[in-house]
Amino acid sequence: MALYAAVMTGKGTGAIATVQVFGGAAQVVLAEIFKPAGSKCAEFKTGKILLGTIVDGERNIDQVIIGCEGPQTLAIHCHGNPLIVEMIMEMLANHGADLISAEALLIRILTEEGSLNTIAIEAKLAQLNAKTLAGTKIIANQIDAGLTEDASEWLKNAETTSLDRIAAEAEQILADSRPAKLIIAGCTIVLAGPPNSGKSTLLNRLAGRQKAIVTDIEGTTRDWVSAQCRIGPLCVTLIDTAGLDEQLAASSGETVEKAAQETTARILTEAELILLVLDNSRTAEQLNKTLLERVVARKVLTVLNKSDLPAKFAVAQLPDSLSKTVQICAKSGAGVENLKKEILQMAGVAEINTETTVAFTPRQQDLLRQLTAAKSKQRAGSIISELLYPSG
């Protein structure tokens, strides 16, 4: 009888790790290496949770919990020490298990169950890499409701539903999928601005700890510094860049300074949102041409920092694309909560909920784009069928 095993949790040390075992021999093998607490033999009945010990002969490996998810599907929840996980996997291999990746095991389990459509299989896989609980819930909603339900309704009522209506609904799903992706996969926010505008102080404030060096010396940050934080439903990677000023780099003549400027320019192109941090106590001369050219075509929220000092910055001199502003004092924290609200609004996630219908894989998104352009009901039906049950 076949047997497969995979580590379902991430690499490294954690509190708990999960090893999934699947196949006709799963119960037989677990009975040999698992000693249940308080009884002589284990009863691997679907739905039961068993407490006991993984043993190798007379040696106890670890106290574990076994989750009986199905007749052929058992989950071993052990302590997260990588050495313990490695020993359990080695024991399973010695008992004939084929050690495969988590993704490969999920595909095998879900395919052999045969009751799930492709969207459901993709959802189970995507949940392994979701960055937030909200992201996991959004994906889970697509299995029995969400995208599966919409596609099933389209297919069921293909003859009576107009192509325009299907196209409009597909367009809405694609639109909702863009902010949902940030909740599922995470969001990168870059702090850009002239030297000494308070970018490092703001990063430390948002991160809740000191990640960047803060001094009164202009241009202290010469390379990028990153930190992770939570803003509402978003798992945010904050990047504090070197002040973008190519004139400064040219006048300094330092290779390190030039490299920092080049790195900043590259990072700006990869961000979902740019916080343009300006010193509200300085004039608009801090807006050098290079800085404006780099950010003007991007999604930008202008942060007027140092609101505790007399204001000298003329907001009217900002280009229209940078006119969305918020005033804060990164040093004291004043206005930072309002900044977080504005970030959620600009990211498009302020109103989204976990029951929103979304497409969460490139395959789904590509098929929905094709659906919006379908010229016949026959073509639309073919695309919808492919969305639910790919022929290949």
N, C-alpha and C positions, 0 to 999 in steps of 0.2 A: 504494500500500500504506500502511496506517495505521501511525503511529508515535507513541508516547507516552513522556514522560520526567518523572521526578519526583526531587526530592532526598529521600533516605530518612533522612538524619541530621538532628539537631536544628539549630536556628538558632544563629548565633554561631560564634566561632572554635573549632576543635577540631584534633586532630592529623590525623585522617582524615575525609573526607566521602565519601558514596556517592551516586552518581546512577544511578538505574535507568532502563534504556531497554527498551521493549517494543513489539513489533509486527512485521509482515511486512517492514518496511523497515529493521529494526534493524541487521542485518549490513551492508547496503548503505551506510547512513549512517556507521556506525562505520568502515568501510573507507576512507571519504573523509577522516575527521578523526583517525584513529589510525594512528601510524607505529610498528610493532612493532620491538623491539630485535633486531638481529642477523639480520633476514630482510627480504625485499623485499615480502612481502604477508602479511596476517594471516589465520590460519585459525581462524575462530570455530566451533570444534567443541565440542559440549556436554561440560562437565567440564573443559575446558582453562582455564588461567590464563595470561594474556599480559601481559608487561611491555613498556612502550613509552611513547610520548609523544603527547599530544593536540596537534595542530598546526592552525593557522589560516593556510593558505597556507605562507609561508616562516617564519612565527613559531611558536616553540614556546610552548605555553600551560602545560603541566605534565607531569611524568613520572607515569604512572598504571599501575595494574594493572587489567586487564579480566577479570572473571569471567564465563565463558560458562555460564550457568545453564540454558539451553535454546535451541532453534533461534531463538526470537523474544525471548529474555530475556537481556540483557547488563547487567552491573553495572560501572560505572566507579568505581574507588576512587582518589580524588585527594587532594591535600593539603587540609587543612580551612580554608584561608584563604577567607572568604566571597567575595572578589573572583574567585578562581579558579573557585569553584563557579558564580558568576554568569556568567562568560565561557563556561564549558562549556554551561550551560543556554541561553545566548543563541545559541551556535553550533548546538545541536540544534534550536532554534526556527527558525533560518535555513534549516535543512535539512528543514523541514516537520514537526517534532515538535510535538505538542500538549502543552503543559506543564501538568501536573495535580498534585494533592496526592498524597502518599505513600499515603494511605488509598484514594483513588480508583484509583490505579494497581494496588495490591494486589488490590482487588476485581475489577478488570478482568482481571488475570493469572489469578487463582484461578478466576474464573467461566468464563473461556474454556478453561482446562485441563479443566474439567468433571468431574474425578475426585474432587474434594473435597466433603465435606458442609459444611453451614453452620457447624457447630462449628469445623471446620478453618479456614474462612475467617476467622471471628471470632478464632481463636487467632493467626493470622498478623498480623492488625491489632493485636490487644492487645499482642503482643510489642514493637511499636514504642514503647510507652509504659511498659513494665515498669520499675520502679525498681531492681530488683536482678537479678543473675544467677539466684538461686534462684527469683525470680518468673517469669523467662523460662522456666526449666525446668519449672515447674509448668504454665504455659500450654501449652508444647510437648507435655507428656505427654497433654494432652486430645485431641490430633489423631488419633493411632493407637491410643491406649489410653484410660485415664481416662473422661471423660464420653462420648466417642464409643463406646467399647467397651461401657460399661454400657447406654447407650441402644439400641445395636444388639442386645444380648442381650435386653433387655426386649422389643423389637419381635419378635425371632426366636421368643421363647418366651412370647409374650403369652397364648396359650391355656392353657398349663400352669403358669404362674407366678401365684400369688395376688396379688390387689390389695393385700393387707396387706403382703406382702413388698416389692412395688414401692414402696409408700408409705413403708415404713420405710427402704429404701435411698435414696430421694429425700430423706427428712428428714436422713439422715446426710450426704449430699452437701451439703445446704444448711448444716448445722452446720459442716462442715469448710471451707466456702467463706468463712465470716466471718473466721477468722484468716488464711486464704490470701490474702484481699483485702489485708490489711495488708502481707504480704510482696510482693505484686504492685504495689500502688499507693502504699505508704508509710504511715507511722504518725505521728500527731501526739501528742506528749506534752507536757502543760502542767505547769510547775512552779508550784505555788500555795502560799500560806502567809502567815503574818504577816510584817511588815517585819523585816529583819535576821535571818531564820532561816537564811540561807545559800543561797538559791535561785540567786543569780548565781554564787557560787563553784561550786555543783554543775553548773550549765550549762557553765561553763568547763572543769570537770573532764571531763564527758562528751564535750564537743565537742573536747577536746584542744587547745584554744587559747582565748585570751581574747576573748570576744564581749561580755561584760557588765562594767560597771564595778563593782569591789568596794571598798567602804570600810567603816569602822566606824560610819558615820552611818546611823541608822535610816531606811529608806524611800528609799534612793538610787535604786532603779529605779522611775521614775515612769511609764514606758510599757513596752510589751513589746519584748523582744529575742529574735531567733530564730537558730538555728544548726542545721546538719544533721550527723548522725553515723550510724555503723553500730553497731547492737547485734545481734549474731548475724546472722540473715537479714533483719533489718529495716533499712530506710532510714528513719531517724527525724528528724522535724522537732521540735526542742526549742523550746519557747516559755517564756521567763522572764518572768513577769508582775509587775506592780506588786503590792506587798503589799496584800491585800484587807482593808481596814478602813474601812468607811463612816463610822465615828465620827471617825476621823482626818481624812477628807475634809471632814466637816461642820465640825469644829473649826477646820480650817485656813482654810476659806473660799475656797480657791484653785480657780479653774475648771480649771486644769491637773490638779490632784490629783483632782478629781471625774471628769474625763474619763478619767484613768488607771484609776480604779476601775471605771468603766462598761466600758472596753475589756477589763479582766480578766474581768469577769462574762460578757461575750459569748464570749470565747475559751474559757472553761471549758466552755461548752455544746457546743463543736465538737471537743473533744479525744476521742481514743480511750482515753486513760489520763491520769489526774491523779496526779502525785507531790505529795502534801501534805507539804511540808517544814516540820518543826517543830524548834525549838531544844531539844535534850535537856537543856540546862543551865538551862532556865527552867521555871517551873511551868505548869500547865494553863490559867492565865489568858490565855495567848497565843491560846487557841482562842476567838476572839470569835464571837458568834452569827451574824453575817453570813457569816463564813467557813464555818461548819458548814452553814448552809442552802444555800450554793452547791455544796458538794461531796458532801454526804451521800448523794445519790441517784445519784451517778456511780460509775464504776469507779475506785477510788482505792487507791493504795499509800502508806501513811504512812511517811515517811522521817524518822527521828529523827537529826538532824544534830548535829555537835559532840560526838561520842562521846569525844573526848579530854578533855573537861571533866567535872567531877563532875555526875552525873545528878540532876536535880530533877523531871523530868517523870513524872507518874503515868500509865502506859499504861492502867491500869484505868479511867481517866476518859474514855477514848475511846469513842464509840458503836460498836456492833457492826460497822457498815458500814465503819469506819475502823480496825478492830483488826488488820488485816494490816500488820505493821510490819517495818522493816529498819533497823538501826543503821549509821551511816556517819560518817566524818569527811571532808567534801568538801575541806577544806583540804589534808589529807595524802594523801587517796585511800583510806584504810582503809575496807574494807567496800564499796567501789564495785563490785567484780567480783561480789560477792554480790547487790548491787542490780540489776545487769544481768540476772542469772539470774532474779530475781524478776519483773523487767519482762517477760521472755520468757514466763514462766509465766502471768502475769496477762493478757498479750496472746493467750495460747492458741497460741503458735507454737513452744513448746519441743519438742513431740513431732511436729510436722507435717513431712512430707518431700515431696520434689519429685514423687513418684509418687502423691500423694493425688488422688483424683477430686474435682474441684471444678467449680462453675459460676462463671464469671468475667465474665459480662455480665448486665445487668438482664433481658434477654430470657430467657436460660437460667434464671435464678432464678425469674422469674415463672412459667414453664412447669413447673418442678419443684414450686412451691407448688401449682399447679393439679393436678399429678399426685398429690400427697399427699391431695387431696380428691376424686379421681375416684371415681364411684359405680358405674361399669361398665367392663368390659374394652374395650368399644368406645370409650368416652370416653378411657380411658388410652392406647389404641393411637393415637388421633388426636393426643393431646398429644405422645407420643413421636415420632411422625412429624413433627410440627411442629418439635420440637426438632432433629431431624436435617436435615429438608428442608422448610423453610417453603414453603407454597403460594404466598404472595404475594411 
